Amino acid sequence: MTPTVLRLAFVAALVASFALALLPSPDLPAEVDHADKIAHFIAYFGLGALGLFVWPRHALPVCVLLLTHGALVELAQSLTDYRQGDIWDWLADAAGVAAALAVHQLLRYWKRNPRT
């Protein structure tokens, strides 16, 4: 895939995740404790991984963008009568972004310091 296609995929993922977050809440499995927090973590890990792959030298702006995106999602949800904004959801988003950044940094380190 070309960098342009990957950048468009990232922007599309941001728009789609925002739109999906404003739909009525799906039923998550009751058997899994904190399933919604796990879903937030996974979603933002994926967004972070894609953003950092597309812009590897711009980690800080990518992370700030994603944290802002997550906060705006929670704010927008709080303005609906069928969803709720939740600081814990945003913290799960932040944990996903932090995990993506950690993996990104490890991969960069290993690329610069290959074992011989």
C-alpha beads as a LAMMPS data file, in Angstrom:
LAMMPS data file: protein, C-alpha beads

116 atoms
115 bonds

1 atom types
1 bond types

-500.0 500.0 xlo xhi
-500.0 500.0 ylo yhi
-500.0 500.0 zlo zhi

Masses

1 110.0

Atoms # bond

1 1 1 0.000 0.000 0.000
2 1 1 1.157 3.483 -0.737
3 1 1 1.629 6.059 2.022
4 1 1 -1.269 8.093 0.624
5 1 1 -3.645 5.126 0.868
6 1 1 -2.521 4.435 4.439
7 1 1 -3.008 8.086 5.396
8 1 1 -6.495 8.049 3.909
9 1 1 -7.217 4.811 5.790
10 1 1 -6.169 6.477 9.052
11 1 1 -8.395 9.503 8.436
12 1 1 -11.271 7.222 7.430
13 1 1 -10.773 5.187 10.607
14 1 1 -10.926 8.361 12.708
15 1 1 -14.124 9.516 11.014
16 1 1 -15.711 6.059 11.182
17 1 1 -14.824 5.557 14.843
18 1 1 -16.314 8.949 15.710
19 1 1 -19.510 8.183 13.804
20 1 1 -19.820 4.703 15.316
21 1 1 -19.310 6.118 18.797
22 1 1 -22.395 8.291 18.332
23 1 1 -24.686 5.415 17.354
24 1 1 -26.817 3.805 20.068
25 1 1 -24.680 1.629 22.325
26 1 1 -24.245 -1.998 21.215
27 1 1 -24.842 -4.813 23.653
28 1 1 -21.467 -6.017 24.849
29 1 1 -20.944 -9.471 26.352
30 1 1 -22.023 -9.550 29.986
31 1 1 -19.612 -12.410 30.631
32 1 1 -16.602 -10.139 30.176
33 1 1 -15.945 -7.612 32.932
34 1 1 -15.271 -4.140 31.563
35 1 1 -15.885 -5.238 27.963
36 1 1 -16.441 -1.625 26.901
37 1 1 -13.073 -0.559 28.340
38 1 1 -11.371 -3.450 26.543
39 1 1 -13.067 -2.373 23.302
40 1 1 -11.849 1.217 23.807
41 1 1 -8.292 -0.002 24.485
42 1 1 -8.258 -2.202 21.373
43 1 1 -9.764 0.496 19.146
44 1 1 -7.260 3.139 20.190
45 1 1 -4.362 0.691 20.095
46 1 1 -5.324 0.003 16.475
47 1 1 -5.722 3.684 15.641
48 1 1 -2.421 4.435 17.343
49 1 1 -0.590 1.619 15.587
50 1 1 -1.887 2.755 12.198
51 1 1 -1.147 6.425 12.841
52 1 1 2.360 5.718 14.103
53 1 1 3.024 3.390 11.161
54 1 1 1.943 6.090 8.713
55 1 1 3.782 8.929 10.489
56 1 1 6.630 7.198 12.383
57 1 1 8.574 10.417 12.974
58 1 1 5.580 12.307 14.315
59 1 1 4.682 10.233 17.350
60 1 1 3.771 13.151 19.624
61 1 1 1.320 14.822 17.205
62 1 1 -0.287 11.461 16.381
63 1 1 -0.746 10.655 20.078
64 1 1 -2.090 14.132 20.890
65 1 1 -4.509 13.865 17.951
66 1 1 -5.793 10.509 19.182
67 1 1 -6.167 11.668 22.779
68 1 1 -8.057 14.729 21.551
69 1 1 -10.208 12.531 19.311
70 1 1 -11.073 10.314 22.271
71 1 1 -11.956 13.301 24.432
72 1 1 -14.159 14.763 21.692
73 1 1 -15.922 11.414 21.294
74 1 1 -16.706 11.343 25.016
75 1 1 -17.879 14.969 24.919
76 1 1 -20.109 14.295 21.900
77 1 1 -21.548 11.207 23.592
78 1 1 -22.375 13.245 26.685
79 1 1 -24.461 15.557 24.493
80 1 1 -26.721 12.709 23.326
81 1 1 -29.650 11.320 25.285
82 1 1 -28.726 7.695 24.507
83 1 1 -24.957 7.622 25.206
84 1 1 -22.818 8.799 28.113
85 1 1 -19.427 10.428 28.106
86 1 1 -17.117 8.604 30.491
87 1 1 -13.664 9.619 31.720
88 1 1 -12.858 5.930 32.219
89 1 1 -13.518 5.283 28.528
90 1 1 -11.098 8.093 27.669
91 1 1 -8.503 6.606 30.031
92 1 1 -8.916 3.251 28.262
93 1 1 -8.386 5.109 24.968
94 1 1 -5.243 6.698 26.409
95 1 1 -3.963 3.311 27.570
96 1 1 -4.438 1.947 24.046
97 1 1 -2.537 4.896 22.552
98 1 1 0.239 4.470 25.148
99 1 1 0.529 0.758 24.342
100 1 1 0.732 1.507 20.610
101 1 1 3.427 4.096 21.308
102 1 1 5.374 1.602 23.447
103 1 1 5.270 -1.014 20.675
104 1 1 6.239 1.644 18.127
105 1 1 9.223 2.729 20.232
106 1 1 10.338 -0.879 20.794
107 1 1 10.205 -1.595 17.070
108 1 1 12.199 1.557 16.315
109 1 1 14.774 0.575 18.947
110 1 1 15.112 -2.944 17.562
111 1 1 15.439 -1.588 14.028
112 1 1 18.272 0.751 15.113
113 1 1 19.980 -1.889 17.260
114 1 1 19.717 -5.237 15.497
115 1 1 21.251 -8.217 17.202
116 1 1 24.150 -9.691 15.328

Bonds

1 1 1 2
2 1 2 3
3 1 3 4
4 1 4 5
5 1 5 6
6 1 6 7
7 1 7 8
8 1 8 9
9 1 9 10
10 1 10 11
11 1 11 12
12 1 12 13
13 1 13 14
14 1 14 15
15 1 15 16
16 1 16 17
17 1 17 18
18 1 18 19
19 1 19 20
20 1 20 21
21 1 21 22
22 1 22 23
23 1 23 24
24 1 24 25
25 1 25 26
26 1 26 27
27 1 27 28
28 1 28 29
29 1 29 30
30 1 30 31
31 1 31 32
32 1 32 33
33 1 33 34
34 1 34 35
35 1 35 36
36 1 36 37
37 1 37 38
38 1 38 39
39 1 39 40
40 1 40 41
41 1 41 42
42 1 42 43
43 1 43 44
44 1 44 45
45 1 45 46
46 1 46 47
47 1 47 48
48 1 48 49
49 1 49 50
50 1 50 51
51 1 51 52
52 1 52 53
53 1 53 54
54 1 54 55
55 1 55 56
56 1 56 57
57 1 57 58
58 1 58 59
59 1 59 60
60 1 60 61
61 1 61 62
62 1 62 63
63 1 63 64
64 1 64 65
65 1 65 66
66 1 66 67
67 1 67 68
68 1 68 69
69 1 69 70
70 1 70 71
71 1 71 72
72 1 72 73
73 1 73 74
74 1 74 75
75 1 75 76
76 1 76 77
77 1 77 78
78 1 78 79
79 1 79 80
80 1 80 81
81 1 81 82
82 1 82 83
83 1 83 84
84 1 84 85
85 1 85 86
86 1 86 87
87 1 87 88
88 1 88 89
89 1 89 90
90 1 90 91
91 1 91 92
92 1 92 93
93 1 93 94
94 1 94 95
95 1 95 96
96 1 96 97
97 1 97 98
98 1 98 99
99 1 99 100
100 1 100 101
101 1 101 102
102 1 102 103
103 1 103 104
104 1 104 105
105 1 105 106
106 1 106 107
107 1 107 108
108 1 108 109
109 1 109 110
110 1 110 111
111 1 111 112
112 1 112 113
113 1 113 114
114 1 114 115
115 1 115 116
